[in-house]
Amino acid sequence: MLLSCQNLSVTHAGQKNLIFLDFKLEKGESLLVLGNSGSGKTTLLNLISGLLKPHTGSVILDGVDLNSLSSQEMDRLRGSEIGIVFQKPHLIAALSVKENLQIAKSFSRKEGQNIDSLLAVLGLESKANSSINTLSEGEAQRVSIARALVNSPKLILADEPTSSLDDENTSKVIQLLKSQAQNIGAGLIIVTHDQRVKAHISNFIEVKSA
Amino acid sequence: MNLIKLSWKYLTFRPLSTGLNVLLLALGLAIMTVLILIQDQFEKKVTTDAKGIDLVVGAKGSPLQLVLSSVYHVDFPTGNIPMEEAQKLAKNRLVKGVIPLALGDNFKGFRIVGTNYDYLNIYESTPKSGSLWEYPFDVVLGSEVALQTGLAVGDSFAGSHGISVGSHDHDQHDYKVVGILEQKGNVLDRLVLTSIESVWLTHEESETETDSLSSALPSESINHEKFHQKVAQTGFPISDQPREITSLLIQYRNPMAAIQLPRMINSRTTMQAASPSFEMARLFELLGVGVSLLQGLAIVLLGISGIGIFIALYNSLKERKYDLAILRAIGASRFQLLFLVFLEGIMLTLIGALIGILLGHLFLQILVSQNDSGVVAAFESWVFLKEELWLVLYALSVGLLASMIPAFSAYKTDISKQLTRG
């Protein structure tokens, strides 16, 4: 088993308590986490990636209980084993396309993927040295996917990756994430309110605010 | 790609802000570098040039002017003194040695100094080529004079009246270069040395020519016999008529002389005595005010650049809070973010420090190149001092201080909150 989340709950100061359903994910498997705005989808994603500590419960990734890790160990694990695709690409504008991938690689101790090959697979080979500001929205989204994949993580987390895309591009992005996750044998969790994604990933859970 | 490269990329991504901060810092440090270089070299020169000279005696006037003109050769002499009186003083029991000086002419701004071999001995200077003067109008050039005028042993030139450029030439009799001194890094490098007799004869000739023109006497009547008599190599020249010299450099016989001799000369003779060490200490005290002002200006500039760096880093952090959150999300630790911001501050100040120090040396080079024959002309602009390393450390501490708050702000970035906002 790749990931197991049990009895997860989190309390934000001055806000309601968020309690999440238990779920498990096998290697190479994809999971869709659906929920409306404010239901705690992104909070769940932050808990899984170790960016947030749960109030109760545990996240076990490939046999490692994230609660047992120190802050530095968690940073290292996240850099090597978890790839995150954000709702907006949020690339570092001071760096070129290739440098955005290189900086992600520098925080990992793994060999990871060859950057040029990865860019070629995603159709970005001609953009390797381009400035981030010259990219189209679709290209920037693909670069952010490449950044999540570059260290060949065990788990890929995508937060609302299709929220601003039309049907055609939604399909392309989801297929790309799925195929790339399968290529490297990683688990994939997509967190979204976009019901269109259900057409591509049948395995889903719903998050509802209590 | 590592954090150093990332910091560099962030700095070059906002070139105007980075450039302005580097410029401010560099200007502050350039002023400090120039001050350090000038102060160091000036103090060394003052000490070297006054080595072996305890007292200067000359015509009454400003004592500082007397010291500057007779020891450092940078100011106008206060006037002349009768040689007879100078000779009397030389016999005083408190005087160990005297060196007479006769000033009044220059060649292309380099002063022609009439003296004897003792003057060279106090600086332990010997000719690199040729020999010392033996006859009137023989001259020995300082190394800097030879270099800048291109004169060599055997060449001749006409001296100009006065001690600064632009006066009329003494073209009745040319000086002949018989030797060039080795470079010693002292005042002799910038002087044209000859016998006192040469200076007397030059002015005697000028006067005779004027007289002969006015009285319509033939110029052949001038007696040139003296030109072929050997000049005095030590002590005073022999003369059958009353003569004047410009000043007298004195070495004390014992410490008691320092107390008694100046007082005696100033109160009982028509001459004045000035101590180089006392006068230069007074000059440093006067210059100290200006130096302190410039140092203050440099510190203000450094302070402003420190605030500028702080504001630039703080603002840029506000702009890239999400970048920092992303960096954490892709595996950067809190310490790496802290280090990243500190690195930016350090790189900014290191570049500023290096440019500032180079600018400082360049400023001094320009200053030196615009002064052909003054004290400044002897300054070395590309000498690097240990104190300059302190400037770099000082700049780095400004950078560290300015980055402290932005760096801790980056350290404390709440990633999950930031990513949720994004």
Interface residues (C-beta under 8 A of the other chain):
Chain A: T42 T43 N46 S49 L51 L52 S71 Q72 D75 R76 R78 G79 S80 I84 F86 Q87 K88 H90 I92 A93 A94 L95 E99 Q102 I103 A104 K105 S106 F107 S108 R147 D159
Chain B: M1 N2 L6 K9 Y10 T12 F13 R320 Y322 D323 I326 L327 R328 A329 I330 G331 A332 S333 R334 F335 Q336 I415 S416 L419 T420 G422
